[in-house]
Amino acid sequence: MIAGALRDIVIVGAGQGGFQAAASLRQEGFTGSVTLIGTEADLPYQRPPLSKAFLKSGNADQLWLRRADFYEKNAITLVPDCRVNRIDRDNSTVYAGDRRFRYDHLILATGCRNARPPIQGLERALDLRTLSDARRLRTAAARARRCAVIGGGFIGLEFAAVAAGLGLDVIVAEQASRLMARAVSPEISARFADKHRGLNVDIRVGKSAAAIDDAGLHLADGSTVAADLVLLAAGVVPNAELAAEAGLIVENGIVVDEQLRTSDPNISALGDCAAFPMHDRGFRVRLESVQAATDHARHIARRLTKGDAGPYSAVPWFWSDQADWKLQIAGFAQPDDESEMLEDGSVLRFSGARLTAVETINAPKLHMKARRLFAETPAPTRAEALARLDVEERRRMAAGA
Ligand SMILES: Cc1cc2nc3c(=O)[nH]c(=O)nc-3n(C[C@H](O)[C@H](O)[C@H](O)COP(=O)(O)OP(=O)(O)OC[C@H]3O[C@@H](n4cnc5c(N)ncnc54)[C@H](O)[C@@H]3O)c2cc1C
């Protein structure tokens, strides 16, 4: 069903992607009703600053994606503090307790939540997914002296850098053999491990958490880390139960096709909860990034208003701020893709002869060049990558020639 035939669009999940879908529908000229339903009480906000600037400042003013009057002006019905608990596909209706919302098209933008690994006393750990979590964590950090972070991924490390900057003793326990192992090359992992050690963060890799009690965090190797604050940042699971219970296909997220349609063409899914086909790569991924959530949302809005929007093919990109280092990733690499470090510490990733990602630290120009390269040349060869990213020239400059 497209354009004229659609009257009511309901979006479940009022986070980054749900908000963008509502805003983009209006930008694309959709004139029917748009209802944006979310469990959280606050206006839709950006999550990235929660583990960065907000932890330092506590100022929520910079977080809102738009002020309250935006929703009114754009005739977007925002329904906060409301959890959708059932989708009735036969009657094209979603239910939240005794409230019901009818749709012609439904967009699922339910994001993800912290995974709960089997750690005794896990209820003592704090989360960092929502604005309420971040407020709680700020208050706890102000009283704490020693923190332990379970998980050396982006969020755990961003928090560790802020906490160390606030003068707290910080240890990070990461189960894998290196930091951010799912997302970056071994070379970038190693650079960040050194960076954090330089900030006095105690980085322990290959260490899983076993229990939390009054003494702090107990590791599976029998050692104990004294801590009065424990942060859980050990990965996430997609909020896909609603979709699964409605009979939609779910496999590490809500499965969508290249148009971001679920197994029911009247329902789309986007962002952190959606497992989508990586264009031209022959596999499906679920990306936890602002870029994926916003580009998915724009693509769905275009399809619903203009008809066929072509296959989703946006270039993936990502950033993480840790102390004074900005990590940026253009493209998408699998953990075992090969890597080649350049003289400035940036890393090119390859799968066979094909460039899959470019990882940079404090090198925004190279990052933007890489994004342009992926946009213009979807499968760049090694030779194209070296030429377009001026690798030889950078080498000559680094050698002082
Ligand atoms: C602390 C933190 C730091 C981050 N930093 C970065 C970064 O530096 N760079 C980057 O690219 N990405 C970052 N991310 C990831 C990025 O914020 C997410 O990828 C993005 O928010 C995903 O958007 P989304 O709309 O898919 O999900 P979300 O923004 O998570 O929104 C999902 C919403 O759906 C709601 N919901 C779930 N189930 C229901 C239901 N049944 N009914 C109603 N509502 C429901 C949830 O409560 C939530 O509000 C960070 C995330 C966090 C938590």
The ligand as a Gaussian input file, in Angstrom:
#p B3LYP/6-31G(d) Opt

LIG

0 1
 C       24.531000       5.618000      25.989000
 C       24.480000       5.448000      24.498000
 C       25.447000       6.052000      23.705000
 C       25.413000       5.909000      22.317000
 N       26.363000       6.510000      21.559000
 C       26.323000       6.407000      20.209000
 C       27.288000       7.055000      19.382000
 O       28.222000       7.707000      19.878000
 N       27.176000       6.948000      18.034000
 C       26.143000       6.237000      17.444000
 O       26.057000       6.173000      16.206000
 N       25.227000       5.596000      18.197000
 C       25.293000       5.663000      19.552000
 N       24.352000       5.021000      20.324000
 C       23.349000       4.182000      19.655000
 C       22.180000       4.994000      19.153000
 O       21.706000       5.875000      20.140000
 C       21.080000       4.016000      18.736000
 O       21.614000       3.217000      17.701000
 C       19.826000       4.722000      18.276000
 O       19.236000       5.424000      19.345000
 C       18.843000       3.687000      17.738000
 O       17.633000       4.298000      17.455000
 P       16.300000       3.425000      17.520000
 O       15.187000       4.351000      17.173000
 O       16.462000       2.183000      16.761000
 O       16.181000       2.991000      19.049000
 P       16.088000       3.871000      20.346000
 O       16.618000       5.240000      20.123000
 O       16.699000       3.064000      21.422000
 O       14.520000       4.003000      20.617000
 C       13.690000       2.907000      20.861000
 C       12.524000       3.364000      21.711000
 O       11.477000       2.411000      21.631000
 C       10.847000       2.324000      22.883000
 N       10.093000       1.080000      22.944000
 C       10.573000      -0.184000      23.011000
 N        9.559000      -1.083000      23.071000
 C        8.415000      -0.357000      23.039000
 C        7.033000      -0.716000      23.091000
 N        6.645000      -1.987000      23.156000
 N        6.118000       0.279000      23.034000
 C        6.497000       1.577000      22.963000
 N        7.795000       1.969000      22.891000
 C        8.741000       1.016000      22.945000
 C       12.038000       2.379000      23.829000
 O       11.635000       2.701000      25.146000
 C       12.882000       3.487000      23.184000
 O       12.522000       4.744000      23.676000
 C       24.374000       5.142000      21.713000
 C       23.399000       4.519000      22.519000
 C       23.454000       4.665000      23.892000
 C       22.415000       3.996000      24.756000

